[in-house]
Structures are given as structure tokens and as C-alpha cells.
Amino acid sequence: MNPMHSFLSLCTSLTLIALAGCGDDADPNANASPAPDPPAAAQAPEPMPGDTGQAQEREGFDLTLMGFDDGDPEEAVIHVIEFSDFGCVHCANFHMDSYPALYDEFVTAGDVAWKYIPITLAGFPNSREAAIAGECAGQQDRFPTMRTRLFELRETWLQSDDPEELFVEEAREAGLDAEAFQRCLNESESARERVDEGTRVAREVGVTGTPTFVVQGHPVQGAPPLDAFQQVLRELVAEARGPGR
């Protein structure tokens, strides 16, 4: 069986017990501290059109200009796009628990290029501000560092009345130019536009919950178990590389 078809079948069978995700109907005024976000109804939708160039032209966007890349898109044989919301607890759990292992095995080996697109789908408190902070760190080529800190400090900034001070302090500790970072938070239209454009595109291509992954054109909503993700990526890489890998 094609590894991607096998993966999608597995995802469908695990919908109610594993593929937890944050839906697009969260209450932006809700207190962020109680129980974890309720899982969305994860599912394996129909694959995106095979010709992504035509699809992007039709929808009016260019994914190559969006988000942040881990790995080399030109050299990698497998491409993963992740739509993720910093306010989503399942996105945070994935990046703290699963992504490091996937990165070490596939991205550093040059097999997988991973594009992370920050979006603000569910209206979590301060989520858009956090995404803008990520974009501002990206302007100084430090997005991965800020991404990690934003997820680690998620519960703190979700409940903050003024998250800017926290974001600036984290930028300073990460070695960024804190003054330039703060100016970006307050003044950068491009950072805001990138966040809003990512969210618009996510909605247009049918993303209704986070995290949503697009693996070789096939979208899967919700975070699959690490071993399932590893299995399908190993099979896809082996298939793409051919015998001997």
C-alpha cells in the first residue's frame, strides 16, 4: 500500500483517540488557564491538487513566500507544511514532544523540508501578538528560537494583559536586538500582514483546526502520534530516494 494512503487510513482510525487539535471556534475571551482545549474532529481530507502551482495561482497565494523553512526545500525529497497556532495546546505539545525527534531524524539528514506557517485560527488570547513576535524574530533569523519559547511560555502569555514585555524579554535573552524587535512588534506592517495572510490562506485551503500538516500534498488535521509520523516519513523518503537508502 502507498505509504501516504496507509498514513491517512491510520489517521482516520485514530481520529477520536490520538489526533487532538484545536478548532477554529475557540472563545477569544475565555480564560486560558482551565482544562486543555477540546479536540477538534480530526480527519484525513481529500488530497490537495497535485499541481500546487496551479492551485496557488487559483487561490491567489504563493507558499514559497510564506512561513519559515527548516531544511533545504531545494534538496529535500519530502515536503511538510505545518499550519500552527501558538495558542493551541496541541500545537505546543507537538513541538515540545514530537518535533525535535522528527527534526533530528529527517530535517538534519536533508530528507525533509519542513515549512512552519504561524496562523491565528481559533482566537486564543494574545495569539496574534505571539505570531507577530515570531515574525519579528524571523526578521532577525531567529524564528526557531522564538517559536520554542512561545510554546514553552504559552500559558503565561495567554493570560497576560500586556504580553509585549514578556516577548521583548525573551527576545533579549535569546540574543536578538531587543530594540529592533520591539519596534517590529509596534510598527511592522509586514509582520502583521504575513500573519494575516497565513491565516487567510489556511482558511482558503480548508484548514479548520491546528495543527494541520500537509505531507506531500496530503493534509492531515491534528497531531499524529510520533511513531506514526516517523513511519510514514521513513517510507516516503525510502520511496523517493530509491534502493539503497
Helices and strands as residue ranges (DSSP letters): H 3-13, E 22-23, H 52-59, G 63-65, E 68-70, E 78-84, H 89-97, H 99-102, I 103-107, E 112-118, H 127-138, H 143-152, H 154-158, H 163-173, H 178-187, H 189-204, E 209-210, E 212-215, E 218-221, H 226-241
